[in-house]
């Protein structure tokens, strides 16, 4: 199962007019206004919640993936969800590894 990277394929992630985002909802489960609200919150988190990275504060980067159904590949749901979320986190490049400031939220409804 593959979810597009919202910063590279916003249209594939359900974002209107190709607006870059950190939310990907390829199954269009969220309303456009709902996705916009989540996106605003993600930007707010990044600009207001910081941690020290080196000598400077750096905002947390939070990404959200939402799908209708996830193929567990024979794994338990918790194991498959954790594996898939980690893969998305890495593939999308969420946060800066040296700052440990990336958060990946994955929902399969």
N, C-alpha and C positions, 0 to 999 in steps of 0.2 A: 504494500500500500504506500502510495507516495502523496504527500501533501506539498504543494508548491511553496517556495520561499516567498513570503509576503513582500520582502524588499526587492525581489527580482521579478515576481509575477503577481502583482497586486490584482489584476483582473481575474486570474485563475483562483485567487483567494477570496473573490467576491467583493472586492473593494471597487467602488464606482470610479469611472474615469481614470483608472490606473493609478489612483492615489496610493503612494507608498505607505506602508503600515507595518505594525508588528502583530497583526491579527490575521489569521488565515481561516476562512470558513468556506471551503470549496463546495460544500453541500448546501450552502445558503440557508443554514438553520436560524441564523439571527436576522432580524429585520435590518435594513440599511441604517435606520436610526439607532438600533441597538448596537450594531457593530461600530458606528461612529462614537457612541457613548463609551464603549469599551476602549476604543482607540484614544479618546480624550483622557481617560483614566490612566492608560499606559504612559502617555506623554507626561501627565502630571506626576506620576511616580518617578519617572526618569529625571524630571527637573527639580523635585523637592526632596526625595529620599536619597541620601548619598552615604557613601562610606569612603574612608581614606584609601587612596591607591597611590602608593609612593608618597609624594609630599602634597598631594592635592585631593580634594574631595571629588568623587566621581559618582554620577547617578546610576541607579540600578536600571538595567534593561530587562523588561519583562515582555515575553512573547506568548501569544495564545494561539493554540491550534484547536479547532472544533470540527469534529466529523460525526456523521450519523452512525457509522458502523466501522469498527476496527477488526481486522482479521487477526486473531490471536495466534495463528500458526501453530495451534496445538498447545500453546503455553497457557498457564493460568491467566485470568484477566489481569490481576495485579502485576504479574511478571511481564506480560506483553505490553501493558500500558507503560510501565517504567522503562522498558527497553525502547519502545517507540518514542517516548518523550525525550529520552537521552539522545537518540539518533537525530530527532528534530533540532534539539538544542545545539548539537555539534554542527549539523548540516547548515542550519540557518546562521550560525555564528552569533549566538545570543550572549551578550556581555563580553567582557575582556577577560581572558583566562588569567592574566597576571593580577587582576583585581578581584576575581571571584564575585562578579556583580551581575551575573546573568540568571534569570529565572524563567523557566519554561513551564507554562500551564497547558495541559492537554486534556481535552474533554471528548469522550466518545459517548454520545447519547443514543 
